[in-house]
Amino acid sequence: MCLDPVLRPAVLTSSSPQRLADLFRELAFLSGATEYEVFLLRDTDISELTPRLQLPADHTQGATRLSAILKSRSNADTIVSEMKVLGGKNGPDYRTLAGKSKIHYRAIATYLPDITSLDKDRFEDAVLALINAGYIASHLEIPVVEMVAGTILDACKCSNCLEKDAGRGLVLETQLDAKINLLIEGMKRVLGDRETGNTLYAIEMEPGPVYVVNGIDAMKKLAGRIVDPRNLTNGRLGFNVDIGHMLIKGISADDLRTLGCSLTDSEAWKRLLFHAHISDAPQTHTCDQAIGRWTAVASCNPSPYDEYIRLLKKELSTSATFSKTISIELEGCDHIGRIQESLTQLRYLIERCG
């Protein structure tokens, strides 16, 4: 097991549909895994907490449902209480092959794309939900919240479209600059709420033509806005480095070293990278695969992963804003063996890139 304190492997809980207690117990014993990034919230978690959660009265699904749940401070308090019972400083010891160990929460993951929605109600719900994600992180002493930036597409809300059958109205496409303006506007409110403490927010690049932050050009444009002191982000808004997504888009580690930099500040990029994810993919944003399934690791030295691992492990080792954690993200994975396989491969990569 990799014990490198500079870059720790973790498991994103959305990699499994198991109850958290069962997931923690099984991976601790089988793989010695005790580091986690908690997704807010999986369907499993909602079902487990339903008697104690205030759920929306309508039948909203997906991201809209998550916003409706997480915008409630009462629900946020319930989640904090439950997470303390399951893990962290106040949680139980989990049995491993080497003895017993506690679970450590290293990050929180969210899916609240309405932070750039043109629908004012959805936008407002996403702002409140992200504030509560920071509130939860602060109370659990978790340094960073990972987030997405939504899409450039919105359903038209004119009376003519609203009269049509669901899904048959017009779809509006908004220019990137306008969407980034919305993102900055929303995040200024999130970061300005004192209940979020010192929580950092890390925006993920999502490959695909409809996403707001979908490549290096959009990342650079957003980075320029973040480092602008007039936007009052106070060093708490940055990026999540999803290595699987970087490989799909052909974004190199050198590209990341240009984010937010200027002639007078060549090290700005180091203060913009807060956290990291890793998975494998067949060169398309379809379904996360176990590390090594498509991209060679052990049989390829160096592997395509190495340049990113070295950047995170070496150049960000002294960064005050980097979580020192890289989370395995296998969305919708229903096979514990794939998580174990990915842990083995990731630990090997971290040790090899020393």
Beta strands, then each sheet from edge to edge (+ up, - down):
strand 1: 8-12
strand 2: 35-40
strand 3: 93-96
strand 4: 99-102
strand 5: 104-110
strand 6: 144-147
strand 7: 153-155
strand 8: 171-173
strand 9: 200-204
strand 10: 237-242
strand 11: 273-278
strand 12: 325-328
sheet 1: 1+ 2+ 5+ 6+ 9+ 10+ 11+ 12+ 1+
sheet 2: 3+ 4-
sheet 3: 7+ 8-
end
